[in-house]
């Protein structure tokens, strides 16, 4: 980070103002009060921003965002200073004597308690920030700079709450607190309200509104994140260091490249004629190498699209592609793997574990907080929870809920992972599971987020075309990793691996007893029966369980149960698996026969990917 000397407001240097207090046991066992001055906390908070600049190249991200908002070099430097000061002065409102006396118990300010109407410090911090910026940074600012000042002040005012629509950020011109009065004209604060409204109404050109939106969100994440880490360091003595993948992932790459799977692919790459495995694996290898070739040819692209049939080995391709991106781009420091279903998280974790091991963590609603306890050591729950909140691991497997909360959520905790996404490679798996009605908006935001936060995004799907074609702009171009996917879709191994029989549909509505009679014709083979509703699946299981080796699998089953069922199928047990749509996406099972209730085309294709998955059954499934 370039060295920039910030000017302290005079009041910040007063050692009598506290930011936090804590109780700590002394050598004699007695509890003693320890205090942190406001200046010390401000400097420690800003130090965490410097750490993010060093570990995640955050300064480059911020400056690029400011440029994308349409600011030239001189104005851009002014906006960057406003950005830095908003982090540094986020808690300046704690000079409020009511906050000092009532919240922190600072008796020095008890007599001045009546100078404040309340003990709040958020809006006070914004007011003092605006005052200090006019004294030290702003010289005839333009309308655009003032919009940034207003938005940054709003982020300060909300750093202990959630972001709102911004329209409630007003009345600074009515400020009448006696403990601090700005010498600025009232019109200055009236203009803040006006410019905040102008920014909200989108008075920008081209992509500038999106860039301004992302700049504000990133600032909010940095204010709240750096403040949280600095506070935790004082309260617990535990510093937080952003976890990144060092040395362009050399260690991870060596582990993967040395695996038997990757070695067999490289052998084929050198001499295709030497391949002696199953024909489907040769096809998968060709797709693997083609995807890698297209990635290496377009290292400057921010969004890649991997379209391949179900069962094509997209997970293995994604592992390789993420490692190549780390190798190509030194700025990329983390890997984030995003799934629409928690079942996919669990299964993919098992696949990735041999290659990434301790570098990887699952963050979702089901998985416990990860603690790095060694044998005989006491668990540090404070550190573990901090890492969990910030997704502070080199590689994260998470849900699409967490991912989109980071991009669009309004709460503090929701925004923390946004810091992790900067300079990261993100894999979006099974994207067809997202709601169709918002694809255009989702892709539009993804492309601008990827460009401005220096993200590399790999979108994977077996059933969706290249989604950038939905956008009415020539700039929205993704790099396809498979030149012509239909070459593989039409290959006999994929095209003819399953034969479709619609005879039951032609009979119209049938009873479960009729379905049972048909299913039991294939007793002694691996059969998959999928229902849309859990209630129907359970009823059919009760009907069949006495007459065959029937197994029920629904969304209510935990990970251990699902893993047990998948292992039984992998061992080749001949059973009838009765399931809901939880079995569709990404579950690596290979059944011989399948029965399915009718649903959307995407679901039908995903279901077909569970039948004769490895193309080992003569004549197809």
Secondary structure, 3 states (H helix, E strand, C coil): CCCCCCCCCHHHHCCCCEEEEEEEECCCCCEEEEEEEHHHHHHHHHHHHHHHHHHHCHHHHHHHHHHHCCCCHHHHHHHHHHHHHHHHCCCHHHHCHHHHHHHCCCHHHCCCHHHCCCCCCHHHHHHHHHHHHHHHCCCCCCHHHHHHHHHHHHHHHCCCCCCCCCCCCCCHHHCCCCCCCCCCCHHHHHHHHHHHHHHHCCCCCCCHHHHHHHHHHHHHHHHHHHHHHHHHHHHHCCCCCCCCCCHHHHHHHHHHHCCHHHHHHHHHHHCHHHCCCCHHHHHHHHHHHHHHHHHHHCCCCCEEEEECCCCCCHHHHHHHHHHHHHHHCCCCCEEEEEECCHHHHHHHHHHHHHHHHHHEEEECCCCCCCCCCCCCCCCCHHHHHHHHHCCCCCEEEEEHHHHHHHHHCCCHHHHHCHHHHCCEEEEECCHHHCCHHHHHHHHHHHHHHHHHCCCEEEEEECCCCCHHHHCCCCCCCCEECCCCCHHHHCCHHHHCCCCCCCHHHHCCCCCHHHHHHHHHHHCCCCEEEECCCHHHHHHHHHHHCCCCCEEEECCCCCHHHHHHHHHHHHCCCCCEEEECHHHCCCCCCCECEEEECCCCHHHHHHHHCCECCCCCCCCCC
